[in-house]
Amino acid sequence: MELITLHRRALENWVARVAAVRSDQWDDPTPCTQWSVRDLVNHVVAEDLWTAPLLGGKTIAEVGSQFDGDVLGKDPLGRARMAAEEAKAIVEATVAGGGRVHLSYGQEDMGEYVRQLCADHLIHGWDLAAATGAETLMDPELVADVGAWFAQREPMYRGAGFVSSRPSSPADPQSDLLAGFGRIAQWGPNHAALASFSAAFGSGDVDAIMAAMSEDCVFESTGPAPDGQRHVGQAEVRAVWEQLFGQSRDPKFTNEDAFVSGDRACVRWRFTWTNQDGSQGHVRGVDVMQFRDGLVSEKLSYVKG
């Protein structure tokens, strides 16, 4: 596909995904586990705002911090449309003539930069659709074009840590492309439930943790040995979290790996804290979890050692 057409269609696809976001979905989790729906849209809109100055010849330093932080304001869809139109116009005006562009890692061919943008819009468009329950089928021509470009770059992207490990996937082109970018094509409500729970746990927000768990939730602790202790219901489980986060200094949970299969998940995590002498302590473990109706209904914990 001609590059200007590819970019235009990727932008149109992206803006259509943003237009489908409901007003109550902006704080929802996404397949980009560190980002909410708003965070995700903000990232791509900022990319579009960067496109014109970079293709116009400015350096990263010259652009500076003007697109840092929130670029959506009170009208995310309006900002997305405006930024996409600006990006489309500069690509149409400059790319055919060729040239170089200044990026964070050095100078790059303009065409390569625009292809990077096309891939980002396509994949993040799928992220957004999956997060909001919209149609996740991608334009097969965009999938084919971006897939052919990315096939030669996937090892470099993965080696540099730009994409996560490749999950197993069905053999269709869309699922294969998503897997190349570290996505699970079957991402659904239980993945979202795990993302919400993990974000709450990572921040130590007990109210948010309990909001992500069912009324009859079960937590099975790692001690005392050998079987741990079983806590049932919101009140008992809340008491455990309040004690854990209340008695620990600088507590932080980080997921090291996770997978979801049906209504179950396995999460490998690391818990860190600060000791009285200022040194760092940590423990690593695994949770076996179960979901029901978009909430965590069971969390069985196992710790190394």
C-alpha positions in Angstrom: 0.0 0.0 0.0 1.2 3.5 -0.8 2.6 5.0 2.4 0.5 8.1 2.5 -2.6 6.0 2.1 -1.5 3.5 4.8 -1.0 6.4 7.2 -4.3 8.0 6.4 -6.2 4.7 6.9 -4.4 4.0 10.2 -5.4 7.4 11.5 -9.0 6.9 10.4 -9.1 3.6 12.1 -7.6 5.1 15.3 -10.0 8.0 15.4 -13.0 5.7 14.9 -11.8 3.6 17.9 -11.6 6.8 20.0 -15.1 7.9 18.9 -16.5 4.6 20.2 -15.2 5.1 23.8 -18.1 5.7 26.2 -18.0 8.4 28.8 -17.8 5.9 31.7 -14.8 4.0 30.1 -11.9 6.4 30.3 -10.5 5.0 33.6 -10.9 1.3 32.5 -7.8 -0.9 32.1 -6.3 -1.8 28.7 -4.0 -4.5 27.4 -1.2 -2.0 28.0 -1.2 -2.9 31.7 0.2 0.3 33.0 -2.3 2.5 31.1 -6.0 3.3 31.4 -8.1 4.0 28.4 -7.4 7.7 28.8 -3.6 7.1 29.2 -3.6 5.1 26.0 -5.5 7.7 24.0 -3.3 10.4 25.5 -0.1 8.5 24.3 -1.3 8.2 20.7 -2.6 11.8 20.5 0.7 13.0 21.8 2.4 11.0 19.0 0.2 12.8 16.5 1.1 16.1 17.9 4.8 15.3 17.6 4.5 14.3 14.0 4.2 17.8 12.4 7.2 19.4 14.2 9.4 16.3 13.6 8.6 16.0 9.9 8.9 19.7 9.7 12.6 19.4 10.7 12.6 20.1 14.4 14.7 18.1 16.9 13.5 16.5 20.1 15.2 19.3 22.0 13.5 22.0 20.0 10.1 20.5 20.6 10.9 20.2 24.2 8.2 19.4 26.8 5.2 21.0 25.1 3.5 17.6 24.5 4.3 16.2 28.0 1.5 15.3 30.4 -2.2 15.5 29.6 -2.8 16.6 26.0 -6.5 15.6 25.9 -8.1 18.2 28.2 -11.9 18.1 28.5 -12.4 16.9 24.9 -10.4 13.8 24.2 -12.2 12.9 20.9 -11.9 16.5 19.6 -8.2 16.5 20.4 -7.7 13.1 18.8 -9.4 14.3 15.6 -7.5 17.6 15.5 -4.1 15.9 16.1 -4.8 13.2 13.5 -5.7 15.9 10.9 -2.5 17.8 11.6 -0.4 14.6 11.3 -2.2 13.5 8.1 -1.5 16.9 6.5 2.2 17.0 7.3 2.7 13.4 6.1 1.0 14.2 2.8 3.1 17.4 2.4 6.5 15.9 3.2 6.9 12.2 2.9 6.8 11.9 -0.9 9.9 14.1 -1.1 11.9 11.9 1.2 14.3 13.1 3.9 15.4 12.4 7.4 13.7 13.0 10.8 15.2 13.6 14.2 14.0 10.9 16.7 15.0 10.0 20.3 17.6 7.5 19.0 19.0 9.6 16.2 18.2 10.5 12.7 15.8 8.2 10.8 14.3 7.9 7.3 11.0 9.8 7.1 9.3 6.8 5.6 10.5 4.5 8.3 9.2 6.9 11.0 5.8 7.1 9.4 5.6 3.3 9.2 6.4 3.2 12.9 3.4 5.6 13.4 1.1 3.4 11.3 2.0 0.3 13.4 1.5 2.2 16.7 -1.9 3.5 15.6 -3.0 0.0 14.4 -1.9 -1.9 17.5 -3.1 0.7 20.0 -6.4 0.9 18.1 -6.8 -2.8 18.8 -5.8 -2.2 22.5 -8.5 0.5 22.7 -11.2 -1.7 21.1 -10.4 -4.6 23.3 -10.5 -2.4 26.4 -13.8 -0.9 25.6 -15.6 -4.0 24.3 -15.7 -2.6 20.7 -15.2 -4.6 17.5 -11.6 -5.8 17.6 -11.3 -6.9 13.9 -8.6 -4.9 12.2 -8.4 -3.8 8.6 -6.8 -6.9 6.9 -4.9 -4.7 4.4 -3.4 -2.7 7.2 -2.6 -5.9 9.1 -0.9 -7.3 6.0 1.2 -4.2 5.3 2.2 -3.5 8.9 2.8 -7.3 9.4 5.2 -7.4 6.4 7.1 -4.4 7.7 7.3 -5.6 11.3 8.4 -9.2 10.5 11.9 -7.9 9.7 12.0 -5.8 12.8 10.4 -8.0 15.5 13.7 -9.5 16.8 15.2 -6.0 17.1 12.1 -4.6 18.9 12.0 -7.5 21.3 15.7 -7.4 22.0 15.5 -3.7 22.8 12.6 -4.3 25.2 10.1 -2.3 23.1 7.7 -5.2 23.0 7.1 -8.0 25.5 7.5 -11.7 25.0 5.5 -13.3 22.2 2.5 -15.4 23.4 1.3 -18.4 21.5 -1.5 -17.4 19.1 -3.7 -18.8 16.4 -2.2 -18.8 12.9 -4.4 -16.0 11.4 -2.5 -12.8 10.3 -4.2 -10.5 12.9 -3.5 -12.8 15.9 0.1 -13.3 14.7 0.7 -9.6 14.4 -0.7 -9.0 17.8 1.4 -11.7 19.3 4.5 -10.1 17.6 3.7 -7.0 19.6 3.2 -9.0 22.8 -0.6 -9.0 22.7 -3.0 -11.8 23.5 -5.6 -11.8 20.7 -8.2 -13.3 23.1 -7.8 -10.4 25.6 -11.2 -10.0 27.4 -13.1 -9.2 30.6 -11.0 -11.4 32.8 -7.8 -9.9 31.5 -9.3 -6.5 32.3 -10.3 -7.8 35.8 -6.7 -8.9 36.4 -5.3 -5.6 35.2 -7.6 -3.6 37.5 -6.8 -5.8 40.5 -3.1 -5.7 39.8 -3.1 -1.9 39.5 -4.9 -1.6 42.8 -2.6 -4.0 44.5 0.5 -2.3 43.1 -0.6 1.0 44.6 -1.8 -0.5 47.9 -5.2 1.0 47.5 -7.4 -1.3 49.7 -10.7 0.3 48.6 -9.8 -0.3 45.0 -8.6 -3.9 45.7 -11.9 -4.8 47.4 -13.9 -3.1 44.6 -12.1 -5.6 42.2 -13.1 -8.6 44.4 -16.5 -10.4 44.7 -18.6 -10.2 47.9 -17.8 -13.8 48.8 -14.1 -13.5 47.8 -11.6 -16.0 49.2 -7.9 -15.2 50.0 -5.6 -18.0 51.1 -2.4 -16.7 52.6 1.0 -18.3 52.5 1.4 -18.8 56.2 1.3 -20.2 58.7 3.0 -23.3 57.3 2.2 -25.7 55.8 -1.2 -24.8 54.4 -1.6 -21.0 55.0 -4.8 -19.5 56.3 -8.1 -19.1 54.5 -10.0 -15.8 54.7 -13.6 -15.7 53.3 -15.7 -12.6 52.5 -15.1 -8.9 52.0 -14.6 -8.1 55.7 -12.0 -10.8 56.4 -10.1 -10.2 53.2 -10.1 -6.5 53.7 -8.7 -6.9 57.2 -5.7 -8.8 55.8 -4.9 -6.1 53.2 -5.2 -3.3 55.7 -2.8 -5.1 58.1 -0.4 -5.9 55.2 -0.2 -2.4 53.8 -0.6 -0.7 57.2 2.3 -2.5 58.8 4.7 -2.5 55.9 7.0 0.5 55.1 7.0 1.5 51.4 5.1 -1.7 50.3 4.9 -2.4 46.6 3.7 -5.3 44.6 4.9 -5.8 41.0 3.8 -8.4 38.6 6.7 -10.2 37.0 4.5 -12.4 34.7 0.9 -13.4 34.3 -1.4 -15.3 32.1 -5.2 -15.8 31.9 -7.0 -18.9 30.7 -10.7 -18.9 30.8 -11.9 -17.9 34.3 -8.5 -18.6 35.9 -5.1 -16.8 36.0 -1.6 -17.4 37.3 0.4 -14.4 38.4 4.1 -14.4 39.3 4.8 -11.4 41.6 7.4 -9.6 43.7 6.7 -7.8 47.0 9.2 -5.2 48.3 9.4 -3.1 51.4 11.8 -1.0 53.4 13.3 -2.4 56.6 13.8 -0.3 59.8 17.6 0.1 58.9 16.7 1.4 55.5 17.6 -1.7 53.6 15.2 -3.2 51.0 13.4 -6.5 51.7 11.5 -8.6 49.2 9.8 -11.9 48.6 8.6 -13.5 45.4 5.6 -15.7 44.9 2.7 -16.9 42.7 -1.0 -16.4 42.9 -3.5 -18.8 41.5 -6.7 -16.8 40.9 -10.2 -17.3 39.8 -12.7 -14.7 38.3 -16.5 -14.5 38.3 -18.6 -11.7 36.7 -15.5 -9.6 36.0 -14.3 -9.7 39.6 -11.6 -11.7 41.5 -13.4 -14.4 43.5 -10.4 -16.4 44.7 -6.7 -15.6 45.3 -4.5 -18.5 46.5 -1.0 -17.3 47.3 2.3 -19.3 47.3 5.7 -17.8 48.3 9.2 -19.0 47.6 11.1 -20.4 50.6 
